[in-house]
Structure formats: C-alpha cells, structure tokens
Amino acid sequence: MAFINEDYLKLPGSYLFAEIAKRVSSFKNDNPEADIIRLGIGDVTKPLVPAVISAMHKAVDDMACAETFRGYGPDQGYDFLIQKVIECDYKSRGISLGEDEVFISDGAKSDVANFQEIFSGENIVALTDPVYPVYLDTNVMAGRTGNLGQDGKFDGIVYLPCNGENNFTPTLPESKVDMIYLCFPNNPTGLTLSKAELKKWVDYARENGAVILFDSAYEAYITEPDIPHSIYEVDGARECAIEFRSFSKLAGFTGTRCAYTIVPKTVMAKTKGGESHPLNKLWNRRQATKFNGVPYIVQRGAEAVYSPEGQAQIKEIIAYYMANAKIIRDGLVEAGLQIYGGVNAPYLWLKTPNQMDSWDFFDKLLHEANVVGTPGSGFGPSGAGYFRLTAFGSRENTQEAINRIKTRLSI
C-alpha cells in the first residue's frame, strides 16, 4: 500500500484562482456580450524585447553547429550570465559576490518553493500577511504547520500582519522564529521597506540565528531613490539572507523562464548537534541532484538583457507598465477609493469601499464594470477587505477599465 504525504491534504487547493475562474465563467455564460477586462493576473503582456530575441536567434544557430552546440550546462548556470548578474545587478550597487554564490534557475517561484527543502522540518516560519501563496503552501507541504483554522491561519506559522493600520510594514516577531519570508516591493500590496526598516530584520535574524528568504522579483520597478533594490545593501545581510530574483517581470520572461538566487557562502545554519554548515553548499547539492539547468538559448537571451540595447529596451517596457500603474492609481483616487502601491511596484492594493467583503467587491466590479481583479482575502487573513489590481495589461485595456470603474461602479 502506498501512503500519501498527508500534509498536502491540509491545503485548501487552488481555491482562489479556481473560484475566480468559476465566477468569471458563470458571468460570461449569463452575459455573452460582456467585454471582460482582466487586471487580476500578474502576467506580462508585452513581448520580449528585440535585443533578447536577437540573442536567442543566434543561440538557436549555435545549437545547429557542432562547434558551438551545447549539451548539459553547468549546474549553477553559464559563466557568461553569472558574470553579467554580478557586474550589473550587484557590483554596480557596491555589493561583492563570488561566481559560486549565484545560481541560475528557471524561476523565482521554483527557487522560493524549493529552498525550504534544505531546512529542518522543525523550523518555525514567519511570513508577512497578506503574502504570495507559494511561501506558505510549500511549508505546509513540508509539514512545518498544523491545520488550517477557522481564522484562515495555519497553526505553527507566525503571521506578520500588514495592513493600513501599520502602513503595511511588518513588525518583528514577538517569539523566536527560524525562517523569515520577506517580499519587497511586495506582492500583493505593492509597498516597500526603507533601508532602515530592512536593517531591523537583518539585525533580528543575526541575533536569533534566523535566515531571511528575500524575494526581490520586482526590484526593477522601484522608482524612489531611498528604497534598497537588494537586501545586501544592508550591512550584515550577507550573514543571514538569501535573495531571489527573476527575469519574468524584469524582461518579460514569464513564458521563457529564467531567474537566479543569491546564496552567500557566509549564510550558515546549524545541525541539532550545533555544527554550522553553509547553505550555499547544501543548495548547490540540491540543485545538482534535482535540477538540469536553464537552456543555453534562454540564458543567452537573459544575458542580452544586460546589453546597452537590452537595458534601454526593458526600461521602456517597465516604464510602460508603471505608466499603467499611475493611470490605475489616479483613476481609483478620482473614484473615491483608498489606494496603496503602484509607485514602486506594478501592483495596486485598494481598500474595498464601505467595509465590503473582498469577494463581494469582486462580484460588484465584475458585474458593474466587467473588470476582473483579485480578492485580497485570497492572499491571507490580513488581505480581507482589500483588493489587488495589476498594471500588466495593455494601455487600451487599462484606460478602459479605469473609465468603467469611474463611470459604472456605484460606491
């Protein structure tokens, strides 16, 4: 008899997006003439930039020639991409990294989900709430939690509420924790942490022997000068933090798949017997065993992101999405809604009017304006009474959606 991992049964399933799809489908069946605009998904809509396409075309030709053909690539990624990452993303900010501290992967989601495997199942996990579901779900799967309670929280998890009352800034845990998930600029709220605020977390982690798992997938969207792009801009972070980055939102690689994770050799964790071990070595062993690497063609495309042409082209794309964010933000303010985010991130987090339930507002927005967003409660208990919209749509759809909200939505 084969037995299952019963921790999987603790999860409510893909309830959030399954329920969204169900409600949209039902509405569409009843209103086939409705033109539905989707501002809920976090996927990009602009194509890959010319510099990336050109590099990938050349890489395809390399694969057709015996002299330049590539088979299995290096476990950590090709040197040509790792060197560009270090030079352009870190050295330019005064951060020193070794080539063996950079791991190229097929997505920040994959790495964030998989990194917890190298930690003990007894570790106590803290995460901000609302939160990107992958952080929580993978730790549930790994058995680090109890069951889901009536309050929407899993036993054994330390929730760090982020809401309008605390300006979406998490406070340090009152009890000792071992693993801390932070995402800034944040998905879903679109808010950021200052360098001083981030330093508090680094200091806490160092004092308590904790490890920070820092998701900075949206750092390219930061516009304000005093917001750190990397946790390693904070003194001491190289001793306690792992950083995850992605080309998905930076350069439109959501369907192309490429990312990287920084694992400094100075980040340590202990055995039960008190022996310290570098996480870099353990992550390298995990990847070498379970991951075959990102295709050569894709890595050449990612390398082109750092070329002068690539930099100019992706900055235009980012500016396009951030202009969408401003359109959404300004329009919702005109409509009388309370808005957060959209300044340093492509996400808008709005307070539902009149203390309306997140799902009730979803239905109202769908039925009155034919616009789809994401209920905040789907991101955790502290998301109740909030709602997420994204700036990744086309300009035409973004403008039309905001016009509908201002003219059709009864608030």
C-alpha positions, 0 to 999 in steps of 0.5 A: 500500500502506498501512503500519501504525504498527508500534509498536502491534504491540509491545503485548501487547493487552488481555491482562489484562482479556481473560484475566480475562474468559476465566477468569471465563467458563470458571468460570461455564460449569463452575459455573452456580450460582456467585454471582460477586462482582466487586471487580476493576473500578474502576467506580462503582456508585452513581448520580449524585447528585440535585443533578447530575441536577437540573442536567442536567434543566434543561440538557436544557430549555435545549437545547429553547429557542432562547434558551438552546440551545447549539451548539459550546462553547468549546474549553477548556470553559464559563466557568461550570465553569472558574470553579467548578474554580478557586474550589473545587478550587484557590483554596480550597487557596491555589493561583492559576490563570488561566481559560486554564490549565484545560481541560475534557475528557471524561476523565482517561484521554483527557487522560493518553493524549493529552498525550504527543502534544505531546512529542518522540518522543525523550523518555525516560519514567519511570513508577512500577511497578506503574502504570495501563496507559494511561501506558505503552501510549500511549508505546509507541504513540508509539514512545518504547520498544523491545520488550517483554522477557522481564522484562515491561519495555519497553526505553527506559522507566525503571521506578520500582519500588514495592513493600513493600520501599520502602513503595511510594514511588518513588525518583528516577531514577538517569539523566536522564529527560524525562517523569515519570508520577506517580499519587497516591493511586495506582492500583493500590496505593492509597498516597500521597506526603507533601508532602515526598516530592512536593517531591523530584520537583518539585525533580528535574524543575526541575533536569533540565528534566523535566515531571511528568504528575500524575494526581490522579483520586482526590484526593477520597478522601484522608482524612489531613490531611498528604497534598497533594490537588494537586501545586501545593501544592508550591512550584515545581510550577507550573514543571514539572507538569501535573495531571489530574483527573476527575469519574468517581470524584469524582461518579460520572461514569464513564458521563457523562464529564467531567474537566479538566487543569491546564496552567500557562502557566509549564510550558515545554519546549524545541525541539532548537534550545533555544527554550522554548515553553509547553505550555499553548499547544501543548495548547490547539492540540491540543485545538482541532484534535482535540477538540469539547468536553464537552456543555453538559448534562454540564458543567452537571451537573459544575458542580452538583457544586460546589453546597452540595447537590452537595458534601454529596451526593458526600461521602456517596457517597465516604464510602460507598465508603471505608466499603467500603474499611475493611470490605475492609481489616479483613476481609483483616487478620482473614484473615491477609493483608498489606494496603496502601491503602484509607485514602486511596484506594478501592483495596486492594493485598494481598500474595498469601499464601505467595509465590503467583503473582498469577494463581494467587491469582486462580484460588484466590479465584475458585474458593474464594470466587467473588470476582473481583479483579485480578492485580497482575502485570497492572499491571507487573513490580513488581505480581507477587505482589500483588493489587488489590481495589476498594471500588466495589461495593455494601455487600451485595456487599462484606460478602459477599465479605469473609465468603467470603474469611474463611470459604472461602479456605484460606491 
